[in-house]
Amino acid sequence: MIYAVIAAGGIGSRMGSELPKQYIKIGGKEIIRYTAEKFSAVKDIDKVIILCPEDWVSFTKELFSDEKITVIRGGKTRNETLMSAIDFIEATDGLDDDTALITHDAVRPFVTTEIIENNIDAVLKFGATGTAIPATDTIFEAYDGAVISSVPDRSRLYQAQTPQCFKALKLRELYESLSDEEKEILTDACKIYTIKGYDVHLVKGDVCNIKITYPHDLIVAEAILKS
């Protein structure tokens, strides 16, 4: 089975809003609704699991009447949230080697059906995927945050997006094999694989697949909706 896992644990601190950013409305509808409904509409996805802060579970459930969508409490970190999703799937439906997760940020509402379907095809073939677009800006590396340490070759750099997809059992196996020190440096689930020396296949993203994080992103989001 294929499960969409929507990470909705943000609290909106960088947005400067008392309302978690995934519940802010654009075009008259909550951001999280655009996102979850996009995945629910994909026929190859069997279930959509939204993981949000415990205090927002009841509110989030009220946003959806689609039986394909389930809302549960997430973990303290993104990767703990993914493990919670896997535990929930195991308890409700069971796991096997073909169980796949397509994970996505709740605040990336403009993901396309093509990106989702390409990720599903790739995870079934390769076992792990990461959506990305080529870096268009030169990137500086500064070890001390004050002086440029190096200027990496831009042609080899990519800007990460989501979805990211994994076989559920392999993801949990690799995560549980990490040391505490390795878990502390995780930025996303793809790094679990790279730390352990496993390949993650790149899937082409889209410049409109933005993550709504700051107030100005809401202006961009409204413009994308209108276009």
Secondary structure, 3 states (H helix, E strand, C coil): CEEEEEECCCCCCCCCCCCCHHHCEECCEEHHHHHHHHHHCCCCCCEEEEEECHHHHHHHHHCCCCCCEEEEECCCCHHHHHHHHHHHHHHHCCCCCCCEEEEEECCCCCCCHHHHHHHHHHHHHHCEEEEEEECCCCCCECCCCCCCCECCCHHHCEEEEEEEEEEHHHHHHHHHHCCHHHHHCCCCHHHHHHHCCCCCEEEECCCCCCCCCCHHHHHHHHHHHHC
